[in-house]
């Protein structure tokens, strides 16, 4: 599961930090149905969302300051994988996956408030500053997450079989609470730009028996600094970024890590653009808590080079 997908899952009612761009859905209806030869589950829900934003100042230096608040609800049905997964883990460490057709959908309630700020012509003509900062709090009922069951526990439903005496199954938790802070800022002077972004996310689950546990599968807290320069009448952009990632405190195998990346983009013609990116230049060995496991270390790729060409046809 990719990071963006997991973020949408964790925050089903997340508000867009770029409030002024105007993508609003005040009411959303979701419905699902899952069926196999032995079981069937379905559900639906109407989820509201309301956002209020104010720009209280008129002076030139503060006219671009906007405050906003959002309340939103979201609904996420259990996926086919979570509900019907079965069979044995492939080669290496062998243990069974158990299906759970009785999974209930997640229901999330999010509050978010923050500030947007924009200002032009600060240090020189045509430069620009953009700033977005937000705090969010997400409460999820019937949160779905994977659990490891012991075959030695007769109440777990985990049978003894080939391989190690454990099973893996997706189950509901009574609640999950996730909160965090996000910051995006960029200064653009035409000939180049500099940006700084940060996100701090924390969360925990509460079982139906009242037991609390830190969430292991949430994104790393992250701070990213980026610098880009433009040449050849702005046709060529080259730059780099440094990205620090702090492990979730609930993940026992993930570690903090820092990546250094480089990128370049060349607008060869009006209709042809070339992009190059080099990730993890120093070949850091790291594990992404979203794609890994709480019991085993799964490393991400080392130095990664990407080249892309985009061509536009017609007008």
N, C-alpha and C positions, 0 to 999 in steps of 0.2 A: 504494500500500500504506500503510495507516494505521499510526500509531506503535504502538498496542497490538499489532497483528498482527505488526509487525516485531520487537517485544520478545519475543513468544512464540517467534518464529523464532530469534532470536539465543540464547535461553536455554531450550532445550527441556526442561530439568529443573528450572526455577526453583522454589524453595520459597516458600511463602506466608509473608510476614513476620509475619502475624498467626497465629503457630503455635498459640496457645491456642484459636483458633476451630475447629480440628479437621477441616480438609478434607484428608484423606490418601488417596493412591492408591499402596499399596506396590508394585503390579505393574501394568504397562500393556502391552497388546498392540496393535500397529499393523500394518496390511496395506494395500497399495495396488496398483492395476493401471492403467496408462495404455495406450491403444491407438488407433491410427489406421489408415488403409488401407495404410501402408507399414511400420509398426514397432509394437513392443509392448515394454513394460517393466513389471516388477512387483517386489515385495519385501515382507518382513515382519520384525518384530523384537519381542522381549519386553524391556521396559525396566524395571529395578527402581528403587526409591526407598526410602530409609530416613532417618528423622529422629529425633534424640535430643534431648530437652530436659530441663533440670534447673532446679529452683527451690530453691537450697540454703539460703536464709535464712528464718527464722521471725519475726524482729523486725518490729514494725509498719511501720517505715520501709523495710525491704528485702524484705518478704514478696512484693511484686509484681514482684520482679526475676527474670527467667528467661533462661537461656542455652540456645542450641540450635545444633545442627549438622546439616547435610543433605548426603547424597550422592544424586544422581539421574542417571539416564540418559534421553535422549530421542531421538526418531526423527522426521525430517521428510522426507516424500517430495517429489520435484520436482513442481511444480504444472503444470497444463496450459499456462499462459502461458509458463513457463520452458522447457518441453520442446518445445512445438509452435509457438511464436510464429514468424510469417513475414510476408512482405510488406514494404512500404516505409513509412518514417516519413512521416506526413502533412505537409501544406503547410508551407512555410517551408524548413527544412533537410531535404533528402531523402537517405536512405541506407537500405539494406536491413537487416531483422531476419533472423537465421539461426536455424532450429530446431536443437535438439540432443536427439534422442531417446535418446542414450546417457548422459544425466545420471544420476548415482548419488544415492541418498538421503543426507541428512546424518545423522550420528550424534553426539549431544552427550553429554558427561559433565561434570556440574556439581558443584562443592563450594561450600557456602555456610555461613557461621556468623554468628551475630548475637546480639542481646540485645533482649528485650521488657521494658518497665517500665510499671507502672501504680500510681497512688497517688491516693487520694481524700481529701477534707477537708484540703487543704494550707494554704490561706490563709483559707478560710472554709468554712462548712458546705456540703456538696453540690458543691464544685468538684472537678475531676479533672484529672490529668495523665496523658497517654499518650505513650510513647516507643518507637520501633522503630528499630534500626540494624542493618545487615547488610553484609557483604562477600561477594562471589561471584566465582567463577572458572569460566569455561565453555570447555572444549576441544571443538571441533567438527571431526570428520573428514569429508572430502569436502564441504566448505563450498561452497554455490552462490552465485555472484554474477555480475553482468553485466560483460562486458568489451568493450572497443572494439578491433576488428581493423582492420588496414590492408590495403587492396587491393594495396599495393606489396610486401607480404610474400607470396611464392608459397606458403608453407606454412600460411597462415592460413585458406585456404578462402574468403576474401572476394573476390568477383568485382568487376570494374569494371562500373559501370552508371551510370544517371542519378543526378545529385547528387554529393555529396562522396565521395571514395574511401575510405570506412570502412564497417564493418558492426558490428552489435551482436549479441552472443550470450551466453546464460547458460552458464557453464562451472563445473566442479568445481575447487576448490583442495584441495591435500593437507590443510591444516589451517587453522582460524581459532581464535584465542585472544582471548577477551573477558573483561575483568574490570572490577569497579566497586564502588562504595560507595553505599548508599542510606540516607537518614535521613528519618523521619517523626516529627513531634512536634506535640502540640496541648494547649493548656490551655483548659479550659472552665469558666466560672464561672456558668453559667446565664443571666445577663443578656448574655453575650457570650463570644467565644472568640478565641484567637489561635493560629496555626499556623505552623510552619516546616518545610519539606521540602527535601531536596537529593538529587541523584543525579549521580554522576561515573562515566562509562563510557568505556572505551578498548579498542581492539582492533586486531588486525592479521591478515593472511592470510599463509600460506606456500605457495608454489606447489610443484608436484611437482619442479621443478628447484631448489628450496631458496631461491627469492627471496622476500624479506619486503616487504610493503607495508601501510601503515596503512589501516584500514577507513574508507571515506568515508561509508558509509550506516549509521551507528549514531546513536542519539538524541543530541541535544545534551546536554552537561552542564548541569544546571539547578538553580537555587536559587529557591524560591518562598516568599514571606511572605504570610500571609493574616490578615485581621482581619474579624470579623463581630460585629454588635450585634443584640440582640433587643428588640422592643417589642410593645406591645399584648398583654400576657400571653403572650408568646412566639409569637404568631401571625405577626408580621412580623419577618423577618431581612433586614438590609441589610449589605453589606460590600464589600470590595475586596481585590485581590491585586496584588503586583508580582512579576514572573517574569523572572529573568535566565537567558539561554541562551548557553552557550559552544560555539562550533563545534567539530566533530571535527577534530583536527589533520590527518587524512588527506583532508579535503574542501577542494579548492583554491578553490571559489567561494562557500562558505557564510561568513557573518560572525557575530560575536557580536551579540546583540540583547536588548533589554529590553522587555517588554510590561506594560502596566497595564490591568487588567480590573476591572469592577464587577459586582455581582450583587444580586438581591433575591428574596425568596420570601415569599408570603403565603398562610397557611392560612385561606381564606375561610370554609369550613365543615369539618365532619368528613370530608366526601367530596369537597371541591374545593380544589385547590391551584394557585396561579399562580406561575410562575417567570419571571424576567427576567434576562438576562445581556448585558453589553456587553463585547466583547473588543477589545483593541488600541485603547484610547481615544485614543491620540495618533497613530494612523494610521502606525505604524512600517512602513517597507518592509524586509521580511526574507524569507529563504528557509529552508524547513525541509529539513535534509539528508536526511530520510527520503523526502521526496516530490520532491526535486530531482534534479539531475544533477551529475556532476563536470566537465562541459564547458560547461554553460549555466546561467544564473541564472533560476530559476523562482520568481517572487514569490508569497507567500501573500496572502489577502485583507486589506484594510485594516480600518477600523472595521466590526465585525460585531455586529448586534443580534439577539437571540434571545428569543422570547416563547413560553411553553408553558403549557398548562392541563392538569391531570390530574384526572380525575373517577373516583371509585370508585362502583360500583353494587353493591347488595346489602350483606350483612354484611361 
